[in-house]
């Protein structure tokens, strides 16, 4: 059975508040360095002081913890035991303190108050945000580098073999036999298969294994770091947004891998599919409190709703009690005959542990993009373009025309060259051959993951955006605050130095800066990485109101659908860019799922080859027509759904009134068994009809939500 518990105590919080400022002054330096991505224990060296200690059998023990950043309290009086073998997800709004809590577990940050302890008998694995930046090891060498137990067993085996070769004594032979047993127990004979399984699951090909890490982009280096952490096989695994930079197939593989993880897992993620499949415990940060739910994500959502309703009811009861006591004190406090009773009520009032009214609805932030400046009808055109970063072009013979107001979605297999195509289209990557023509009135806005790394560390988000954009004029302080707030950087976060922000928060600063600039062509490369579901919704609403031209790369299929692309460009491993208009089809995603499939979609805008289609993945005119008919049916259903829902509401009300009448009739016929059976059959039939109507109602609501 599942249950939930709150680790917050408002009375203890208030009693400590007076000492916080003095405590903070003695703890002004919270950073200890970067947490190790390797498996760490009391005997292993790592570049963060993991807080090892007595945990009373738990993997991680958190007691009376105050999580703060600067003068902002994120979590108060957190108490939880993270138990061995369970998979925990930490959830909460942007800026609630999820990643900060992870950093306190690893020792990268010191608690402001309270205690965190990691079981000294267990090993801890944590992925650093810097991944493998700068590593000159090959991919296989890097991911094997933290398999400490296996590497030690392999070295011992090699030494034992050398010893036998040199003297051949019985003692040396016995040591070799022992070393062989230890090597087998450490997984030595299955290690190659495990490495291939993990690297393959994360999208690496066999010929990638021998490439050095510095040959890969930042996103792929994060995958290498993730593979290294998984292969270290720690007994406690901490993951902060592990699906960033992963495509759908890699996300699916990771979900399956983590679902069967035998150690203790603590994960922070905004990926709903992963949250639904992996964790069996939920830690929610809400209103500066840490709540534990001993269940999976779906049941957590139901229990959270029930908890809020119970808290509201308790709050309302307490407010009535407070009002009654205050009324008595006000009415009789001045009367001598009632003075003792009034004084007693005052003491009673002072002892009340005040319940906080839960925040059930938040004002939805709105992001308004500037009206795009006027542009020519033809925004850009590539003619027979060839381009790439290596010795030979990655993509060649590309012809592509983008017109005003079009929304292009760029899809393709891993490493096919999606970002390379976008760089060439926006003019930052020179063509090897061919021509690129762009409108003289084009005003380009660009978002890439690398932008976040180039931000000045010694300025606040507010200062940086103000310095960059207010020079031009027209951008007010309020507009900057609103843009930052809409993307989850409100209040103190907007005034914190960029160097102290997480990678995800830096990405939001870069996005807020882009959102404030008047542009008419946007190039967005994985813009939803690091954004939670609510913030993605804010961004989608802003983009769908914007009338400029967009080129988008994303692994987030839901985001891809919601921005309503008008055109799709598919980059293949063969260096071709194949396009179609008419919007996004589900068959476009099917091509991605079929990794080995050849793609031959070709239309008037097709890039590469002579335009003659016919491959297994090609869409015939009949298939396109059938898909459009299906879309038309969906459109009609979307228009009819609100009317049908209104009708269902009326029918349900009528039938529920009939059920109530039957219940009264059954009560009156309490001694007439035959009459009761007849009425009961009628009631059951009505209830079945009501249940069916509710099911249809729910289905229509879900359909409308997906279509929105």
C-alpha positions in Angstrom: 0.0 0.0 0.0 1.2 3.5 -0.7 1.3 6.4 1.7 2.7 9.9 1.9 4.3 11.9 4.7 5.4 15.4 5.1 8.9 16.3 6.4 8.0 19.9 7.2 7.2 21.4 10.6 6.2 25.0 10.5 6.7 25.5 14.2 10.3 24.2 14.1 10.9 26.4 11.1 9.8 29.5 12.9 11.9 28.7 15.9 15.0 28.4 13.8 14.5 31.4 11.6 16.1 33.8 14.1 19.4 32.0 13.9 19.5 31.6 10.1 21.3 34.9 9.3 24.1 34.3 11.9 24.5 30.7 10.7 24.6 31.8 7.1 27.4 34.3 7.8 29.5 31.5 9.2 28.7 29.3 6.2 29.2 31.9 3.4 31.2 29.5 1.2 29.0 26.6 0.3 30.8 25.2 -2.7 33.2 22.4 -2.1 34.0 21.6 -5.7 32.4 19.3 -8.3 30.9 16.0 -7.3 32.6 13.0 -8.7 30.9 11.1 -11.5 32.7 8.0 -10.5 31.6 5.4 -8.0 32.9 6.7 -4.7 33.3 5.2 -1.3 35.2 5.8 1.9 38.3 4.3 0.4 38.2 5.8 -3.0 39.4 9.3 -3.9 37.1 11.8 -5.5 36.9 15.5 -5.9 33.9 16.1 -3.6 33.7 15.2 0.1 30.7 12.8 0.0 29.2 13.1 3.5 29.7 9.5 4.7 28.2 8.5 8.1 25.8 6.4 10.1 22.5 6.1 8.3 20.7 3.5 10.5 20.5 1.1 7.6 19.4 3.6 5.0 21.4 4.3 1.8 21.0 8.1 2.5 19.8 9.7 5.7 18.5 13.3 5.6 17.6 14.9 9.0 16.3 18.4 9.7 17.8 19.7 6.5 17.6 23.3 5.4 18.3 23.7 1.7 19.2 27.3 0.9 20.9 29.2 -1.9 22.2 32.6 -0.8 19.4 34.1 1.3 16.7 32.0 -0.3 15.3 29.0 1.6 14.3 26.3 -0.8 13.4 23.4 1.6 12.9 23.6 5.3 13.2 20.8 7.9 13.5 17.9 5.4 13.6 14.5 7.0 13.7 11.3 4.9 15.4 7.9 4.8 16.3 6.8 1.2 16.1 3.0 1.5 18.3 0.5 -0.3 16.9 -1.0 -3.5 14.3 1.6 -4.1 14.1 4.0 -7.1 13.3 7.6 -6.0 12.3 10.6 -8.2 12.6 14.1 -6.8 9.9 16.3 -8.4 8.8 19.9 -8.0 8.5 23.2 -9.8 11.4 24.9 -11.5 13.7 26.3 -8.8 12.2 24.3 -6.0 15.7 22.9 -5.0 15.8 19.5 -6.6 19.3 19.7 -8.1 20.5 21.6 -5.0 19.3 18.7 -2.8 21.3 16.2 -5.0 24.4 18.4 -4.7 24.1 18.3 -0.9 23.9 14.5 -1.0 27.1 14.4 -3.1 28.9 16.9 -0.8 29.2 19.5 -3.6 27.2 21.9 -1.4 27.1 22.1 2.4 23.8 22.1 4.2 22.8 25.5 5.7 21.4 23.5 8.7 20.7 19.9 9.4 22.4 16.7 8.4 23.0 14.5 5.3 24.7 11.1 5.5 25.6 8.6 2.9 26.0 4.9 4.0 29.7 4.4 4.3 29.4 0.8 3.2 27.9 1.8 -0.2 29.3 3.4 -3.3 27.9 6.6 -4.9 27.7 7.4 -8.6 26.9 10.9 -9.8 27.1 12.4 -13.3 29.0 15.7 -13.4 27.6 18.4 -15.7 31.0 18.8 -17.3 30.7 15.2 -18.5 34.0 14.2 -20.3 35.0 17.7 -21.6 38.6 17.7 -22.6 39.2 13.9 -22.3 41.5 12.5 -25.0 40.7 8.9 -24.1 38.8 6.8 -26.6 35.1 6.3 -25.9 35.6 2.7 -24.7 38.6 3.7 -22.5 36.6 6.5 -20.9 33.5 4.5 -20.1 35.6 1.7 -18.7 37.7 4.0 -16.5 35.3 4.0 -13.5 34.8 0.2 -13.5 37.1 0.1 -10.4 36.4 -3.4 -9.1 36.7 -4.9 -12.6 39.9 -2.9 -13.4 41.5 -3.9 -10.1 40.6 -7.6 -10.7 42.0 -7.4 -14.2 45.3 -5.9 -13.0 45.6 -8.5 -10.3 45.0 -11.3 -12.9 47.6 -9.9 -15.2 50.1 -9.7 -12.3 49.3 -13.3 -11.3 49.8 -14.5 -14.9 53.1 -12.8 -15.1 54.2 -14.3 -11.8 53.3 -17.8 -13.0 55.3 -17.3 -16.2 58.4 -16.2 -14.2 58.6 -18.9 -11.5 55.8 -21.5 -12.0 55.6 -22.3 -8.3 52.5 -23.9 -6.6 52.0 -20.7 -4.6 51.9 -18.6 -7.8 49.5 -21.0 -9.4 47.1 -20.8 -6.5 47.2 -17.0 -6.6 46.5 -17.2 -10.3 43.5 -19.4 -9.6 42.2 -17.0 -7.0 42.8 -14.0 -9.3 40.8 -15.8 -12.1 37.9 -16.4 -9.7 37.9 -12.8 -8.5 38.0 -11.6 -12.1 35.0 -13.7 -13.0 33.1 -12.5 -10.0 33.8 -8.9 -11.0 32.1 -9.6 -14.3 35.3 -9.8 -16.3 34.0 -12.3 -18.8 30.8 -10.4 -19.5 32.2 -6.9 -19.4 32.5 -6.5 -23.1 28.9 -7.4 -23.6 27.8 -5.0 -20.9 29.8 -2.1 -22.4 28.3 -2.8 -25.8 24.8 -3.0 -24.4 25.2 0.4 -22.6 26.9 2.2 -25.4 24.6 0.8 -28.0 21.5 1.7 -25.9 22.7 5.3 -25.8 23.2 5.5 -29.5 26.8 4.8 -30.2 28.0 2.7 -33.1 30.8 0.2 -33.0 33.1 2.5 -34.9 32.6 5.2 -32.3 34.3 3.1 -29.6 37.8 3.9 -30.9 37.2 7.7 -31.4 38.5 10.1 -28.8 36.0 11.9 -26.6 37.1 15.3 -27.8 35.9 14.4 -31.3 32.2 14.5 -30.0 29.9 17.4 -29.4 28.9 18.5 -25.9 25.7 16.5 -26.1 27.5 13.3 -27.1 30.1 13.9 -24.4 27.2 13.9 -21.9 26.2 10.5 -23.2 29.7 9.2 -22.7 29.6 10.5 -19.1 26.3 8.8 -18.5 27.6 5.5 -19.9 30.7 5.8 -17.7 28.5 6.4 -14.6 26.1 3.5 -15.4 29.0 1.1 -16.1 30.6 2.0 -12.7 27.7 0.1 -11.2 27.4 2.1 -7.9 25.1 0.8 -5.2 23.7 4.4 -5.0 23.1 6.1 -8.4 22.2 9.9 -8.6 21.0 11.3 -11.9 20.1 14.9 -12.7 18.1 15.2 -15.9 19.8 12.2 -17.6 17.5 12.4 -20.7 18.9 15.8 -21.8 20.7 15.3 -25.1 19.1 11.9 -25.6 16.8 11.0 -28.6 13.6 9.0 -28.2 15.2 5.6 -28.7 18.0 6.3 -26.1 15.4 7.6 -23.7 13.4 4.5 -24.1 16.5 2.3 -23.5 17.5 4.3 -20.4 14.0 3.9 -18.9 14.2 0.2 -19.4 17.7 0.0 -17.9 16.9 2.1 -14.9 13.6 0.2 -14.3 15.6 -2.9 -13.5 18.4 -1.2 -11.6 19.2 -3.3 -8.5 20.8 -0.6 -6.4 19.3 2.6 -5.0 18.4 5.2 -7.5 17.7 9.0 -7.0 16.7 10.8 -10.1 15.7 14.3 -11.1 13.8 14.5 -14.4 11.1 16.4 -16.2 10.6 13.5 -18.7 7.1 12.3 -17.9 7.5 8.9 -19.7 10.6 8.2 -17.6 8.8 9.3 -14.4 5.9 7.0 -15.1 8.1 3.9 -15.7 11.1 4.1 -13.4 10.6 5.3 -9.8 8.6 3.4 -7.1 9.0 6.2 -4.6 8.4 10.0 -5.1 10.0 12.9 -3.2 8.1 16.1 -3.9 9.4 19.5 -3.0 6.4 21.9 -2.6 6.0 25.1 -0.6 9.5 24.6 1.0 8.4 21.2 2.2 9.7 17.7 1.3 6.9 15.1 1.0 7.5 11.4 0.5 5.1 9.3 -1.4 5.6 5.5 -1.2 4.3 4.7 -4.6 4.9 5.3 -8.3 4.3 8.5 -10.3 0.8 7.9 -11.4 -0.5 7.1 -7.9 1.5 10.0 -6.5 -0.5 12.4 -8.7 -3.7 11.0 -7.2 -2.4 11.0 -3.6 -1.0 14.5 -4.0 -4.5 15.7 -5.0 -6.0 13.9 -1.9 -3.3 15.4 0.4 -4.0 18.9 -0.8 -7.7 18.5 -0.3 -7.1 17.2 3.2 -4.7 20.1 4.0 -7.3 22.6 2.7 -10.0 21.0 4.9 -7.6 21.1 8.0 -6.7 24.7 7.2 -10.3 25.8 7.0 -11.1 24.0 10.3 -8.2 25.7 12.0 -9.1 29.1 10.6 -12.6 28.7 12.1 -11.0 27.8 15.5 -8.7 30.8 15.3 -11.5 33.1 14.4 -13.6 31.8 17.4 -10.7 32.3 19.8 -9.8 35.7 18.5 -13.5 36.7 18.6 -13.7 35.6 22.3 -10.5 37.5 23.2 -11.7 40.7 21.4 -15.2 40.5 23.0 -14.3 39.7 26.6 -10.6 40.6 26.9 -11.4 44.0 28.6 -14.0 42.6 31.0 -12.7 41.8 34.5 -15.1 38.9 34.9 -13.8 37.2 31.8 -10.2 38.2 32.0 -8.9 34.8 33.1 -10.8 33.0 30.3 -9.6 35.6 27.7 -6.0 35.1 28.9 -6.5 31.3 28.6 -7.7 31.7 25.0 -4.6 33.9 24.2 -2.3 31.1 25.4 -4.4 28.5 23.5 -4.1 30.7 20.4 -0.3 31.1 20.8 0.2 27.3 21.0 -1.6 26.6 17.7 0.7 25.2 15.0 -0.4 27.2 12.0 -1.3 25.2 8.9 -0.3 26.9 5.6 -2.9 27.1 2.9 -1.6 24.9 0.0 -1.0 26.6 -3.3 -3.6 24.8 -5.5 -3.4 27.2 -8.5 -0.5 29.2 -9.7 -0.8 32.1 -12.1 0.4 30.8 -15.4 3.4 32.8 -16.6 3.1 34.2 -20.1 6.0 34.7 -22.5 5.3 37.3 -25.3 7.8 37.3 -28.2 8.3 40.6 -30.0 6.4 41.1 -33.2 8.8 40.0 -36.0 10.1 42.7 -38.3 8.9 42.7 -41.9 10.7 40.2 -44.1 10.8 39.1 -47.8 8.6 36.3 -49.0 11.6 34.1 -49.7 13.6 34.0 -46.5 16.5 31.8 -47.5 17.4 29.4 -50.3 20.2 26.9 -50.6 21.2 25.7 -54.1 23.2 22.5 -54.5 24.9 23.1 -51.1 27.7 20.9 -49.7 29.0 21.4 -46.2 30.5 19.7 -43.1 33.3 19.9 -40.5 35.5 17.0 -41.5 37.7 16.2 -44.5 34.7 15.7 -46.8 31.2 17.2 -46.8 28.7 15.5 -44.4 25.8 16.7 -46.6 25.9 17.4 -50.3 23.7 18.4 -53.2 21.2 20.1 -50.9 18.6 22.4 -52.4 16.2 24.0 -49.9 13.8 27.0 -50.0 12.3 28.5 -46.9 9.6 31.1 -47.1 8.1 33.7 -44.8 6.0 32.2 -41.9 7.0 28.6 -42.5 7.8 26.3 -39.5 10.5 23.7 -40.4 11.2 20.7 -38.2 14.6 19.0 -38.8 14.6 15.3 -38.1 17.2 12.6 -38.5 19.2 9.8 -37.1 21.9 10.3 -34.5 25.0 11.9 -36.0 23.3 12.4 -39.4 24.0 16.1 -39.3 20.9 17.9 -38.2 22.8 20.6 -36.3 25.3 20.8 -39.2 22.4 21.6 -41.6 21.0 24.2 -39.3 24.5 25.9 -39.0 24.8 26.0 -42.7 21.3 27.4 -43.2 21.9 30.2 -40.7 25.3 31.0 -42.4 27.6 30.1 -39.5 29.1 27.2 -41.4 30.5 28.1 -44.8 29.5 26.0 -47.8 32.2 23.8 -49.5 30.2 24.3 -52.7 26.9 25.6 -53.9 25.1 28.9 -52.9 23.1 30.2 -49.9 20.9 33.2 -50.6 19.1 34.9 -47.7 16.7 37.8 -47.4 18.4 41.2 -46.8 15.7 41.9 -44.2 16.3 38.6 -42.3 16.9 39.2 -38.6 18.1 35.9 -37.1 17.7 34.6 -33.6 19.7 31.6 -32.5 19.5 29.1 -29.6 22.0 26.3 -29.2 23.1 24.4 -26.1 26.6 26.0 -26.5 25.2 29.5 -25.9 24.8 28.8 -22.2 28.5 28.2 -21.8 29.5 31.6 -23.3 27.5 33.7 -20.8 29.5 35.9 -18.4 29.9 34.3 -15.0 30.4 37.5 -13.1 27.0 39.1 -14.0 23.4 38.3 -13.0 20.9 37.2 -15.6 19.2 40.6 -15.2 22.4 42.5 -15.6 23.6 40.5 -18.6 20.4 40.8 -20.6 20.1 44.5 -19.7 23.6 45.2 -20.8 23.1 43.3 -24.1 19.7 44.6 -25.1 19.0 47.9 -23.4 21.8 49.5 -25.4 19.7 49.1 -28.4 16.7 50.6 -26.5 13.1 49.6 -26.2 13.5 46.8 -23.5 12.3 47.7 -20.1 13.4 46.2 -16.7 9.9 44.8 -16.3 10.1 43.0 -19.7 13.4 41.4 -18.7 11.9 40.3 -15.3 8.8 38.9 -17.0 10.8 36.9 -19.6 13.1 35.5 -17.0 10.1 34.7 -14.7 8.2 33.0 -17.5 11.2 30.7 -18.0 11.5 29.8 -14.3 14.1 32.4 -13.2 12.0 34.6 -11.0 12.8 36.5 -7.8 16.3 35.9 -6.3 17.4 33.6 -9.2 17.3 36.6 -11.6 19.7 38.4 -9.3 22.1 35.5 -8.7 25.5 35.4 -10.5 25.3 33.4 -13.7 28.4 31.4 -12.6 26.4 30.1 -9.6 23.5 28.9 -11.8 23.1 25.3 -13.0 23.5 24.3 -16.6 19.8 24.3 -17.1 19.3 27.7 -15.5 22.0 29.1 -17.8 20.2 27.7 -20.8 17.1 29.6 -19.6 19.0 32.9 -19.5 20.1 32.4 -23.1 16.5 31.6 -24.1 15.1 34.6 -22.2 17.6 36.8 -24.0 16.6 35.4 -27.4 12.9 35.8 -26.5 13.3 39.5 -25.9 15.0 40.3 -29.2 12.8 41.3 -32.3 13.7 38.6 -34.9 11.9 37.2 -37.9 13.8 34.0 -38.3 14.5 31.7 -35.4 16.9 28.7 -35.3 16.2 26.6 -32.3 18.4 23.6 -31.5 17.1 21.4 -28.6 15.5 24.4 -27.0 13.4 22.3 -24.5 16.4 20.6 -22.8 16.4 21.5 -19.1 12.8 22.8 -19.2 10.1 21.2 -17.2 6.6 20.4 -18.5 5.1 23.7 -17.4 7.9 25.9 -18.9 7.7 23.9 -22.2 4.0 24.8 -22.3 4.8 28.5 -21.8 7.3 28.3 -24.7 4.9 26.5 -27.0 2.2 29.1 -26.4 4.7 31.9 -27.2 5.9 30.2 -30.4 2.4 29.4 -31.6 1.4 33.1 -31.3 4.6 34.2 -33.1 4.3 34.7 -36.9 7.9 34.6 -37.9 9.9 31.8 -39.6 11.3 28.9 -37.5 13.8 26.1 -38.0 13.7 23.6 -35.1 15.6 20.6 -34.0 14.2 18.6 -31.1 14.2 15.1 -29.6 11.0 16.0 -27.7 8.2 14.5 -29.9 5.4 16.1 -28.0 7.0 19.6 -28.4 7.5 18.8 -32.1 3.8 18.1 -32.5 2.6 21.1 -30.5 4.5 23.7 -32.5 2.6 22.6 -35.6 5.4 22.4 -38.2 4.4 23.3 -41.8 7.5 21.4 -43.3 9.8 18.6 -42.4 13.4 18.1 -43.4 14.8 14.6 -42.8 18.6 14.2 -42.7 19.8 10.7 -43.5 23.1 9.0 -42.8 23.8 9.0 -46.5 24.2 12.8 -46.5 20.8 13.6 -48.0 18.2 16.1 -46.8 14.7 15.0 -47.9 11.8 17.3 -47.3 8.0 17.4 -47.5 5.3 20.0 -46.8 1.8 19.4 -45.4 2.8 19.4 -41.8 4.2 16.7 -39.5 3.1 13.1 -40.0 3.4 10.3 -37.5 5.2 8.4 -40.3 8.0 10.9 -39.9 8.7 9.6 -36.4 8.3 6.0 -37.7 11.3 6.6 -39.9 13.3 7.6 -36.8 12.3 4.4 -35.0 13.4 2.3 -38.0 17.1 2.9 -37.6 18.1 0.6 -40.4 15.5 1.9 -42.9 16.4 3.8 -46.0 14.6 7.0 -46.6 13.5 8.1 -50.1 11.0 10.9 -49.5 11.5 13.3 -52.3 9.5 16.3 -53.4 10.1 19.6 -55.2 12.3 20.8 -52.3 14.2 17.5 -52.0 17.9 17.6 -51.3 20.4 15.1 -52.7 20.0 12.6 -55.5 17.7 13.1 -58.5 14.5 13.1 -56.6 13.4 9.6 -57.6 11.8 8.0 -54.5 10.7 4.5 -54.1 12.5 3.2 -50.9 10.7 1.2 -48.2 10.2 4.3 -46.1 8.9 6.5 -48.9 5.4 7.9 -48.7 3.2 7.3 -51.8 0.6 9.8 -52.9 -2.0 7.4 -51.7 -0.5 7.2 -48.2 -0.2 11.0 -48.0 -3.9 11.3 -49.1 -5.0 8.7 -46.5 -3.1 10.5 -43.8 -4.6 13.8 -44.7 -8.1 12.2 -44.6 -7.3 10.9 -41.2 -6.2 14.5 -40.1 -9.5 15.9 -41.5 -11.5 13.3 -39.4 -9.5 14.4 -36.3 -10.2 18.0 -37.1 -14.0 17.4 -37.4 -14.0 15.4 -34.2 -12.1 18.3 -32.5 -14.8 20.7 -33.6 -17.7 18.4 -32.6 -16.2 17.4 -29.2 -17.3 20.5 -27.1 -20.9 20.1 -28.2 -20.9 16.4 -27.4 -19.4 17.1 -23.9 -22.2 19.6 -23.2 -24.7 16.9 -24.2 -23.0 14.3 -22.0 -23.1 16.7 -19.0 -26.9 17.0 -19.4 -27.4 13.2 -19.9 -25.3 12.4 -16.8 -27.2 14.9 -14.7 -30.6 13.4 -15.8 -29.5 9.8 -15.2 -28.0 10.6 -11.8 -31.3 12.2 -10.8 -33.0 9.0 -11.9 -30.6 6.9 -9.8 -31.3 9.1 -6.8 -35.1 8.6 -7.3 -34.5 4.8 -7.5 -32.5 4.8 -4.3 -35.4 6.5 -2.6 -37.9 4.0 -4.0 -35.7 1.1 -2.9 -35.6 2.6 0.6 -39.4 2.8 0.7 -39.8 -0.8 -0.5 -37.4 -2.2 2.1 -39.7 -5.2 2.8 -40.7 -6.0 -0.8 -37.9 -8.2 -2.1 -39.2 -8.5 -5.6 -39.7 -4.8 -5.9 -36.2 -4.1 -4.6 -34.7 -6.6 -7.2 -36.7 -4.9 -10.0 -35.5 -1.4 -9.0 -32.0 -2.6 -8.4 -31.8 -4.0 -12.0 -33.0 -0.6 -13.3 -30.4 1.2 -11.2 -27.6 -1.1 -12.4 -28.5 -0.4 -16.0 -28.6 3.3 -15.4 -25.3 3.2 -13.6 -23.7 1.3 -16.6 -25.0 4.1 -18.9 -23.6 6.8 -16.6 -20.2 5.0 -16.4 -20.1 4.7 -20.2 -20.9 8.5 -20.6 -18.1 9.4 -18.1 -15.7 7.2 -20.1 -16.7 9.0 -23.3 -16.4 12.3 -21.6 -12.9 11.5 -20.3 -11.8 10.3 -23.7 -13.1 13.5 -25.4 -11.3 15.7 -22.8 -8.0 13.8 -23.4 -8.5 14.1 -27.1 -9.0 17.9 -26.8 -6.0 18.2 -24.5 -3.8 16.3 -27.0 -5.1 18.4 -29.9 -4.5 21.7 -28.2 
